[in-house]
Amino acid sequence: MKASSVLKILAVIALLFIGNRIFNHVDAWIGIALMVIGVILALYFIFKPSNNTEENEKD
């Protein structure tokens, strides 16, 4: 597993935990916004197209 993949996973997890903490203790809307950003990032990292195609591997 690449280091960049680990950092992406940790960033998404951190956003979810920080958003939950802010939701519970500071302001609900800011917490919801941070958690939604975390979910959107997670979905982007899962579904983004890969540049590793067979055409690129031949070069």
N, C-alpha and C positions, 0 to 999 in steps of 0.2 A: 504494500500500500504506500502510495506516495505521501510525502510530507504535506503537500498542498491539499490532498484529500482529507487528511486528518484535521488540518486547520479549518477547512470548510465545515466539517462535521462539528468541530468544537465551537465555531462561530454560531452555527444554527442553535446548538444546545444552549450556549450562553445567552443568546437573544431570548430564547424561550424562558429560561430561568430568571433572567433580569426583568423581562416583561411581567412575569408572574409576581415577582417581588414588588415591582412598582404598582401593579394592579392592586395588590392587597394593602399596601402601606402608603402610597403617595396619591396617585390619581389614576382612576380606572381607565380613562380614555388613552392616556399615554401608554399604559401597560398593554392595553388591547392593541394599540398601534405597533408596539414592539413585537408582540407575539405574532401578529399578522405578517409583519416583515420577515420574521423568522420562518414562518410557514411558506411564504412566497419564495424565499431563498432556497429552502429545502426542495420545493417542487422544481425550481429552476435547475438546481444541481442534479436532480434525478432525471429530468426529462430533456435537458439541453442536448442538442445534437453533438455527436462525437466527431472529431476530425480524423479519427483513425479508420479510414476506409481502405478497401483493397487497392484502390488506385494509388493512394499515397504510399502504401507499403511497397509497391513495386519499384519506386524511385530509389 
